[in-house]
Each structure stands twice: as C-alpha cells, then as structure tokens.
Amino acid sequence: MRLAGMAKGLRAQLENPEIHTLPFEDRMALLVEAELLERVTRQLAARIRGAKLREHAALEDLDTKASRGIDRALLASLATCQ
C-alpha cells in the first residue's frame, strides 16, 4: 500500500512527545488526514504539470494598483467562485 502521507504523519507524531496525550482515535484521524492531504497535493501537482501552463501565475500575484483599474473587492469576490 502506498501510504506516504501516513508514514510522514507517523514520523511527525513519533517526534512529538506531546502526541501521546491524545487518544488513539485522534492520532489515527491525524494520520488519515495527513494521507488525504498528501494525495490531494500530489493530484493537484500532477494536474498542473499535465496542463503544461506557460506561466506559473497566481491570483495573489496580480497587480491591483489603482492605475490598472482593477476593483479589489470584485476580484476577491470572483476568487471565491460564488
């Protein structure tokens, strides 16, 4: 089984002496969450590579100076996709 996220999460738990105060169910939930996050991150990275985008742009990098005429509130609203 490929559970790299769980393995990383377990190593992190073993390095943290305070983790033993949590019940087993909570520790297991943290491991499952770490695995899910690892898989989602890996899938997103694969999709980005597969898209072969020419630019690695992010909405946060957009210049919203007044001279460009971009409404920050409208941009923030559009960013939520609602």
Residue pairs with C-beta under 8 A, 6 or more apart in sequence:
3 35
4 35
4 38
5 34
5 35
5 36
5 37
5 38
5 39
6 31
6 32
6 34
6 35
8 34
8 38
9 30
9 31
9 33
9 34
9 35
10 31
12 34
13 19
13 27
13 30
13 31
19 27
22 30
59 75
59 79
62 70
62 75
63 70
64 70
64 72
64 75
